[in-house]
């Protein structure tokens, strides 16, 4: 199990990047199931963070594979 302090530090380090991601998404809103740019941005961000991202789930959905917990 990861050290809780280490986990909190990593989460805090990601905060500015995730805030900017949220702002980018809100500046360029897409509606309904036509969220192609948003899906691509989220998938790219996940991959940059080392998370496997499966795209095209239910048209524009994304599944991030975090691993098996080992």
Secondary structure, DSSP 8 states (H G I E B T S, - for coil): ---HHHHHHHHHHHHHHHHHHHHHHHHT---TT--HHHHHHHHHHHHHTT-EEEEEETTTEEEEE-----
